[in-house]
């Protein structure tokens, strides 16, 4: 897959939202032409998802359900991106 094809795949999956566009920008910037782009992208997304889930859990424990929901919405976007490149 070329860098442009990779970007279009992500745009189709998660483009159009601020967080989705942020993910696309990050993954395309770290695209590896040697063919390891998918593993690198999966690793980056796994880290994002884990971090977001941690923040959601922290907000929930602090009684901030609205902030937890925001983090979980970001998790859903990151998981869509992950599914698109898997």
N, C-alpha and C positions, 0 to 999 in steps of 0.2 A: 504494500500500500504506500502510495506517495504521501507526502506531507499534506498536499491539497486534498486528497481523498480522505485522509484521516480527519482533517478539519471539517470537511463537508459531512462526514458521518456523525461527528460530534454536534455540529450545528443542527442537523436533523433531529438528533436525540434530545438535546438540552438547550439549544440556542433560543434566544428571545427573552431570557430572564437575566437579570443582573448577575445572579450567582452562576447560572449556566454559562454565560459569556465569560465570567471570570475563570471557570474551569477550562473552557476551550482555550482561552489565552495562555493559561499556564501549561496545559498539555502540549499545545502546538509549539510553544517556546522551547519545550524540552523534548521535542520530537527527535528520535535517534535514527538517522538515515541508515544505520548498519542493520536494521531489521529487528532491533530490540525495543522498538517504540511501544509495542503492545504491553510488554512486561513492565517497562518503565512507567507507562501510563497507569497500569493496574496498581503498581506499587504506590504511586502518588495518590491515586484515588482511595486505596485502602487506608493510607495514612489520614487523608482528609476525613473519611467516614468515621474512623476511630476517634479522631479529635472532636468531630462534631457530636458524636454520641456521648463522649465524655462531658462536653459542655452542656448538652441537653440534660444529662443525669445530674450535673451540678446545679443547674437552674431549677430543676424539678425538686431537688432536695432543699433548695432555698425558698421554695414556694413561689417561684416565678414561672408559672405554667406558660405564660405568653412567650417568654424567651425560650423556654424548652421547645415549644411548638415551632418557633422560627428555626431553631437548630435542626429539628427533625425534618422540616421542609427542605432544608439544604441537604440533609442525608438522602432524601428521596431523589433529588436532582443528581447528586453524585452517584447514586446507585444506578440511575438511568444511563449516565455516561459510561459507567463500568459495564453495564449490560451491552451497550452499543459496540464496545471495542473487544468484548470477550470472544 
